[in-house]
Amino acid sequence: MSRLIAILVGICSIANLIFLLSTPVQIVLTVLSVLTMLFYGGKRSVRAYNGDGTRLFTFGFLICFVSFLGSATILLAFLLHLT
C-alpha cells in the first residue's frame, strides 16, 4: 500500500510542478511522502552480494525513497522561487 501511495504522491508532485499549483499542496505531498517511508511495512534493505557489509535498498522501499527525494526537491524549488 505504501508503494502505491508513494507512486501517486510522485505523480501528483510532478503535476504540481508542471501546472504550478501551490506551495501548500507540495508541502502536503512531501509530508505524505515522508509518511510512506515511515509506515513502509516490508524490508528496507538487504545485504549486498559482494560481502563487504554494504546494504542496498529493496525495490519497494526505493520507490518510497525516490518519491520523497522528488517531492522534497520540488518543495525546495517552490520555497526558493526557482519555478
Biotite code that builds the C-alpha atoms (Angstrom):
import biotite.structure as struc

atoms = struc.array([
    struc.Atom([0.000, 0.000, 0.000], chain_id="A", res_id=1, res_name="MET", atom_name="CA", element="C"),
    struc.Atom([2.849, 2.405, 0.784], chain_id="A", res_id=2, res_name="SER", atom_name="CA", element="C"),
    struc.Atom([4.338, 1.844, -2.651], chain_id="A", res_id=3, res_name="ARG", atom_name="CA", element="C"),
    struc.Atom([1.070, 2.745, -4.357], chain_id="A", res_id=4, res_name="LEU", atom_name="CA", element="C"),
    struc.Atom([0.699, 5.903, -2.270], chain_id="A", res_id=5, res_name="ILE", atom_name="CA", element="C"),
    struc.Atom([4.338, 6.817, -2.989], chain_id="A", res_id=6, res_name="ALA", atom_name="CA", element="C"),
    struc.Atom([3.756, 6.446, -6.731], chain_id="A", res_id=7, res_name="ILE", atom_name="CA", element="C"),
    struc.Atom([0.610, 8.581, -6.552], chain_id="A", res_id=8, res_name="LEU", atom_name="CA", element="C"),
    struc.Atom([2.406, 11.233, -4.485], chain_id="A", res_id=9, res_name="VAL", atom_name="CA", element="C"),
    struc.Atom([5.227, 11.304, -7.026], chain_id="A", res_id=10, res_name="GLY", atom_name="CA", element="C"),
    struc.Atom([2.814, 11.753, -9.929], chain_id="A", res_id=11, res_name="ILE", atom_name="CA", element="C"),
    struc.Atom([0.920, 14.481, -8.066], chain_id="A", res_id=12, res_name="CYS", atom_name="CA", element="C"),
    struc.Atom([4.193, 16.259, -7.232], chain_id="A", res_id=13, res_name="SER", atom_name="CA", element="C"),
    struc.Atom([5.205, 16.289, -10.883], chain_id="A", res_id=14, res_name="ILE", atom_name="CA", element="C"),
    struc.Atom([1.734, 17.571, -11.850], chain_id="A", res_id=15, res_name="ALA", atom_name="CA", element="C"),
    struc.Atom([2.035, 20.252, -9.171], chain_id="A", res_id=16, res_name="ASN", atom_name="CA", element="C"),
    struc.Atom([5.361, 21.329, -10.670], chain_id="A", res_id=17, res_name="LEU", atom_name="CA", element="C"),
    struc.Atom([4.087, 21.333, -14.251], chain_id="A", res_id=18, res_name="ILE", atom_name="CA", element="C"),
    struc.Atom([0.882, 23.250, -13.544], chain_id="A", res_id=19, res_name="PHE", atom_name="CA", element="C"),
    struc.Atom([2.434, 25.396, -10.727], chain_id="A", res_id=20, res_name="LEU", atom_name="CA", element="C"),
    struc.Atom([-0.477, 24.848, -8.373], chain_id="A", res_id=21, res_name="LEU", atom_name="CA", element="C"),
    struc.Atom([0.781, 25.963, -4.960], chain_id="A", res_id=22, res_name="SER", atom_name="CA", element="C"),
    struc.Atom([3.361, 25.545, -2.252], chain_id="A", res_id=23, res_name="THR", atom_name="CA", element="C"),
    struc.Atom([0.921, 24.304, 0.462], chain_id="A", res_id=24, res_name="PRO", atom_name="CA", element="C"),
    struc.Atom([-0.133, 21.451, -1.826], chain_id="A", res_id=25, res_name="VAL", atom_name="CA", element="C"),
    struc.Atom([3.512, 20.495, -2.255], chain_id="A", res_id=26, res_name="GLN", atom_name="CA", element="C"),
    struc.Atom([4.087, 20.619, 1.498], chain_id="A", res_id=27, res_name="ILE", atom_name="CA", element="C"),
    struc.Atom([1.209, 18.162, 1.992], chain_id="A", res_id=28, res_name="VAL", atom_name="CA", element="C"),
    struc.Atom([2.600, 15.891, -0.746], chain_id="A", res_id=29, res_name="LEU", atom_name="CA", element="C"),
    struc.Atom([6.059, 15.931, 0.835], chain_id="A", res_id=30, res_name="THR", atom_name="CA", element="C"),
    struc.Atom([4.620, 15.062, 4.258], chain_id="A", res_id=31, res_name="VAL", atom_name="CA", element="C"),
    struc.Atom([2.682, 12.185, 2.666], chain_id="A", res_id=32, res_name="LEU", atom_name="CA", element="C"),
    struc.Atom([5.888, 11.003, 1.053], chain_id="A", res_id=33, res_name="SER", atom_name="CA", element="C"),
    struc.Atom([7.676, 11.015, 4.408], chain_id="A", res_id=34, res_name="VAL", atom_name="CA", element="C"),
    struc.Atom([4.789, 9.073, 5.940], chain_id="A", res_id=35, res_name="LEU", atom_name="CA", element="C"),
    struc.Atom([5.030, 6.400, 3.241], chain_id="A", res_id=36, res_name="THR", atom_name="CA", element="C"),
    struc.Atom([8.679, 5.907, 4.160], chain_id="A", res_id=37, res_name="MET", atom_name="CA", element="C"),
    struc.Atom([7.896, 5.750, 7.882], chain_id="A", res_id=38, res_name="LEU", atom_name="CA", element="C"),
    struc.Atom([4.997, 3.306, 7.537], chain_id="A", res_id=39, res_name="PHE", atom_name="CA", element="C"),
    struc.Atom([6.588, 1.069, 4.899], chain_id="A", res_id=40, res_name="TYR", atom_name="CA", element="C"),
    struc.Atom([5.915, -2.479, 6.068], chain_id="A", res_id=41, res_name="GLY", atom_name="CA", element="C"),
    struc.Atom([8.484, -4.525, 4.160], chain_id="A", res_id=42, res_name="GLY", atom_name="CA", element="C"),
    struc.Atom([12.222, -4.970, 4.472], chain_id="A", res_id=43, res_name="LYS", atom_name="CA", element="C"),
    struc.Atom([14.058, -1.715, 3.893], chain_id="A", res_id=44, res_name="ARG", atom_name="CA", element="C"),
    struc.Atom([17.458, -3.083, 2.937], chain_id="A", res_id=45, res_name="SER", atom_name="CA", element="C"),
    struc.Atom([19.273, -6.279, 2.043], chain_id="A", res_id=46, res_name="VAL", atom_name="CA", element="C"),
    struc.Atom([22.914, -7.275, 2.235], chain_id="A", res_id=47, res_name="ARG", atom_name="CA", element="C"),
    struc.Atom([24.973, -6.622, -0.882], chain_id="A", res_id=48, res_name="ALA", atom_name="CA", element="C"),
    struc.Atom([26.301, -9.574, -2.837], chain_id="A", res_id=49, res_name="TYR", atom_name="CA", element="C"),
    struc.Atom([29.997, -8.758, -2.556], chain_id="A", res_id=50, res_name="ASN", atom_name="CA", element="C"),
    struc.Atom([30.103, -9.331, 1.221], chain_id="A", res_id=51, res_name="GLY", atom_name="CA", element="C"),
    struc.Atom([31.792, -6.090, 2.289], chain_id="A", res_id=52, res_name="ASP", atom_name="CA", element="C"),
    struc.Atom([28.998, -5.020, 4.619], chain_id="A", res_id=53, res_name="GLY", atom_name="CA", element="C"),
    struc.Atom([27.223, -2.758, 2.135], chain_id="A", res_id=54, res_name="THR", atom_name="CA", element="C"),
    struc.Atom([23.440, -2.693, 2.339], chain_id="A", res_id=55, res_name="ARG", atom_name="CA", element="C"),
    struc.Atom([21.105, -1.940, -0.567], chain_id="A", res_id=56, res_name="LEU", atom_name="CA", element="C"),
    struc.Atom([17.529, -0.637, -0.532], chain_id="A", res_id=57, res_name="PHE", atom_name="CA", element="C"),
    struc.Atom([14.845, -3.102, -1.530], chain_id="A", res_id=58, res_name="THR", atom_name="CA", element="C"),
    struc.Atom([12.843, -2.185, -4.641], chain_id="A", res_id=59, res_name="PHE", atom_name="CA", element="C"),
    struc.Atom([9.694, -1.331, -2.680], chain_id="A", res_id=60, res_name="GLY", atom_name="CA", element="C"),
    struc.Atom([11.475, 0.988, -0.268], chain_id="A", res_id=61, res_name="PHE", atom_name="CA", element="C"),
    struc.Atom([13.416, 2.515, -3.144], chain_id="A", res_id=62, res_name="LEU", atom_name="CA", element="C"),
    struc.Atom([10.107, 3.608, -4.703], chain_id="A", res_id=63, res_name="ILE", atom_name="CA", element="C"),
    struc.Atom([9.164, 5.365, -1.458], chain_id="A", res_id=64, res_name="CYS", atom_name="CA", element="C"),
    struc.Atom([12.617, 6.930, -1.134], chain_id="A", res_id=65, res_name="PHE", atom_name="CA", element="C"),
    struc.Atom([12.719, 8.248, -4.713], chain_id="A", res_id=66, res_name="VAL", atom_name="CA", element="C"),
    struc.Atom([9.212, 9.655, -4.264], chain_id="A", res_id=67, res_name="SER", atom_name="CA", element="C"),
    struc.Atom([10.445, 11.503, -1.177], chain_id="A", res_id=68, res_name="PHE", atom_name="CA", element="C"),
    struc.Atom([13.535, 12.824, -2.958], chain_id="A", res_id=69, res_name="LEU", atom_name="CA", element="C"),
    struc.Atom([11.458, 14.098, -5.863], chain_id="A", res_id=70, res_name="GLY", atom_name="CA", element="C"),
    struc.Atom([8.767, 15.761, -3.778], chain_id="A", res_id=71, res_name="SER", atom_name="CA", element="C"),
    struc.Atom([11.317, 17.309, -1.398], chain_id="A", res_id=72, res_name="ALA", atom_name="CA", element="C"),
    struc.Atom([13.298, 18.689, -4.330], chain_id="A", res_id=73, res_name="THR", atom_name="CA", element="C"),
    struc.Atom([10.161, 20.181, -5.881], chain_id="A", res_id=74, res_name="ILE", atom_name="CA", element="C"),
    struc.Atom([9.236, 21.675, -2.500], chain_id="A", res_id=75, res_name="LEU", atom_name="CA", element="C"),
    struc.Atom([12.695, 23.214, -2.224], chain_id="A", res_id=76, res_name="LEU", atom_name="CA", element="C"),
    struc.Atom([12.285, 24.705, -5.707], chain_id="A", res_id=77, res_name="ALA", atom_name="CA", element="C"),
    struc.Atom([8.939, 26.194, -4.696], chain_id="A", res_id=78, res_name="PHE", atom_name="CA", element="C"),
    struc.Atom([10.344, 27.624, -1.453], chain_id="A", res_id=79, res_name="LEU", atom_name="CA", element="C"),
    struc.Atom([13.338, 29.180, -3.223], chain_id="A", res_id=80, res_name="LEU", atom_name="CA", element="C"),
    struc.Atom([11.103, 30.542, -6.021], chain_id="A", res_id=81, res_name="HIS", atom_name="CA", element="C"),
    struc.Atom([13.048, 28.645, -8.694], chain_id="A", res_id=82, res_name="LEU", atom_name="CA", element="C"),
    struc.Atom([9.921, 27.851, -10.702], chain_id="A", res_id=83, res_name="THR", atom_name="CA", element="C"),
])
